[in-house]
Amino acid sequence: MEGGAEGLVSRDQMWSVAHRSRLAELLRVRIGEFKVTKFEDLVSKLERLPWSAYMKRGIHTHACVYWH
């Protein structure tokens, strides 16, 4: 990964990195990975992800979808 770091950590460790790092401007979290061919299936899969484990209700967020 150019210009970054990657690791497998617990939720508490993730927040520790986010709060204590003096270098981090952005913290990306992968909470799911799946293949779909229809937009409706994408929405369905996204709704099943454990969003509340990482984000509080009512906070504005931004999501990106990448495909290859």
C-alpha positions as CSV (number, residue, x, y, z in Angstrom):
1,M,0.0,0.0,0.0
2,E,1.7,3.2,-1.1
3,G,1.6,6.0,1.4
4,G,-0.3,4.2,4.1
5,A,-0.4,1.3,6.5
6,E,-2.7,-1.7,6.8
7,G,-3.4,-3.9,9.8
8,L,-6.0,-6.2,11.4
9,V,-7.0,-4.8,14.8
10,S,-9.9,-4.9,17.2
11,R,-12.3,-2.0,17.4
12,D,-10.7,-0.7,20.6
13,Q,-7.3,-0.8,18.9
14,M,-8.6,1.0,15.8
15,W,-10.0,3.9,17.9
16,S,-6.7,4.0,19.8
17,V,-4.8,4.4,16.6
18,A,-7.2,7.1,15.4
19,H,-7.0,9.1,18.6
20,R,-3.3,8.7,19.4
21,S,-1.7,8.9,16.0
22,R,-0.3,12.3,15.2
23,L,0.0,11.3,11.5
24,A,-3.4,9.9,10.6
25,E,-5.7,12.2,8.7
26,L,-8.0,9.4,7.5
27,L,-8.9,6.1,8.9
28,R,-10.5,3.6,6.5
29,V,-12.3,0.6,7.9
30,R,-13.3,-2.4,5.8
31,I,-16.4,-3.9,7.5
32,G,-17.5,-6.1,4.6
33,E,-16.6,-7.4,1.2
34,F,-19.0,-9.0,-1.2
35,K,-19.9,-9.3,-4.9
36,V,-23.1,-8.2,-6.4
37,T,-24.4,-7.6,-9.9
38,K,-27.5,-5.5,-9.2
39,F,-27.9,-2.2,-7.3
40,E,-30.7,-3.7,-5.2
41,D,-28.4,-6.5,-4.0
42,L,-25.7,-3.9,-3.1
43,V,-28.2,-2.0,-0.9
44,S,-29.4,-5.2,0.7
45,K,-25.8,-6.3,1.6
46,L,-24.9,-2.8,2.9
47,E,-27.9,-2.7,5.2
48,R,-26.8,-6.0,6.8
49,L,-23.3,-4.7,7.7
50,P,-22.6,-4.0,11.5
51,W,-22.6,-0.2,11.1
52,S,-23.4,0.5,14.7
53,A,-20.2,-1.2,15.8
54,Y,-18.2,1.7,14.3
55,M,-20.5,4.7,14.0
56,K,-23.0,6.5,16.2
57,R,-26.5,7.1,15.0
58,G,-27.1,10.6,13.5
59,I,-23.5,11.3,12.5
60,H,-22.9,12.4,8.9
61,T,-20.9,9.9,7.0
62,H,-19.5,9.4,3.5
63,A,-19.3,6.0,1.8
64,C,-17.5,4.9,-1.3
65,V,-18.0,1.8,-3.4
66,Y,-15.2,0.4,-5.4
67,W,-15.5,-2.2,-8.1
68,H,-13.1,-4.1,-10.4
